[in-house]
Amino acid sequence: MKYIDEFRDPALAQQWIVQIHRDAARRHGARPIRLMEFCGGHTHAISRFGLRELLAPAVELRSGPGCPVCVTAAADLDRAIAMADVPGVILATFGDMMRVPGSAGTLYDARGRGADVRIVYSPLDALEIARRHPQQSIVFLGVGFETTAPGMAAALLQAEADGVPNFSLLSLHKLTPPAMRAILEAGEVALDGIIGPGHVSAITGSAAWEFLPREYGIPCAVAGFEPLDILSAIGALVRAVVAGEAAVINTYARGVRPQGNLVAQQLLARAFAVAPADWRGFGVIPDSGLALRQTLAHRDAARLFPIEARPAPQPTGCRCGDVLRGVITPTDCALFRRVCSPRTPVGPCMVSTEGACAAYFQYE
């Protein structure tokens, strides 16, 4: 199977693991080399294939905020639920968002009391709903990073081209580099290197991470999602840390180019403008969100339905915010497995298929 089996070779994986341990042993220091995998997809792959245990104690892997569902602020989710309760509104979103707890319930709860909330697989599915229901207002709850935002931009521009007036977006899309910058600026966790997100970097380009070595002296290796992809990125980072070198290393060249996907970037530029965004566990991060451009203001659900987003309390004992910032691992949370599980999630890190807590629960 091309590009799958080739990156799951046990013998090659063993060679990488041995080499990583050897290289790490050359570093002088009391603690392991600490790397952060930004992407939730990487977190699940690392857990699924047992890489965390195989690399310990030479390398310590911390999960980052690369789960768009998890970093959605509770106040923003409350606003979406309130919009769903408005008569005449059909709210469409991805399935991951349905069970994420707001301050007073979930979108499933809203649907249970009569709100028209629908799960779709694509923004274009929501646009088709708008075509079929011209007398109702269709609000798409848009959550995602640079990976999914171009699809949302395409749907908005298609609605404009086709003259579909009842299609709007509540944009909770976020940009990843500012969040990485916020983690480093906070100084809560000492990091030696970053495993760059493969899917995001396919859009932004590996050059989007050049600020890490330039401003913080930290190497970054962009990685794919198979075991050998991740091991090669970790191996490159360990070598860079031991050598005292800082650079962006693209170990996922089959999927990522330095300049990224220019067509997708152009779509984003036509539909969105950079804006502040509220991140769970971080607060408001400047220039980390995507708001609709003024030319598309008539499709901005936040303007069409001006519902105040009040500060929402976090669930008692939930430490999702600390997990998202890499300050702790999921097992450091007192609720993990005892109270919080995929069946009875307290926080979004246990809900989402990209959440770190869900990965640790399922695989570790």
NORQUIPE-V376787 format. One line per field, one symbol per residue. psi: psi as a letter, one per 40 degrees, with the letter a starting at -180 (. if undefined). Layout:
# NORQUIPE-V376787
psi=???
This chain:
# NORQUIPE-V376787
psi=hhecddefhdddddddddddddddeehhidiihhihhdhdddddddddefddddeiedhhhhiaffhdddehidddddddddddehhehhhiiiddedehhaefaiddddddeeighihieidddddddddegeeihhhhhhhiaededddddddddddddefhefhihhhfiihdddddddddddfdhhieihhihdddddddideeeddddddefhihhhiaeiddddddddddddddddefihihhgefdeehideahddddddddddiihiiihhhedahhifeihiiideedeehddddgghhgihhiihhehfdddddeediideehdehdddhiddghdideedieeidddddddd.
